[in-house]
């Protein structure tokens, strides 16, 4: 489909961004991983918020960034007030 772009919503701020510019981010809490697609601005904020991260192969993207969390309270707040804590 030439001439068509796929937009996705950033899982943190809700901004519409081109799929190819979204960043795949994994948050690991124990043995559970949460996968989010973030815009560049939200990714920068998350990298500043967490002390360490590592790169891993992504599920949908070639590479993803993974953050290890101590508690579900450290998960980013989602746009629209939706909470990621599924426990």
HUSUL-V201651 format. One record per run of one state. SS is the DSSP state (hx for helix, st for strand, lp for the rest). FROM is the first residue (numbers start at 1). TO is the last residue. If there is no record, write none. Layout:
# HUSUL-V201651
((SS;FROM;TO) (SS;FROM;TO))
This chain:
# HUSUL-V201651
((lp;1;6) (st;7;9) (lp;10;15) (st;16;18) (hx;19;21) (lp;22;22) (st;23;29) (lp;30;31) (st;32;38) (lp;39;39) (hx;40;49) (lp;50;53) (st;54;57) (lp;58;62) (st;63;68) (lp;69;71) (hx;72;74) (lp;75;78) (hx;79;81) (lp;82;87))
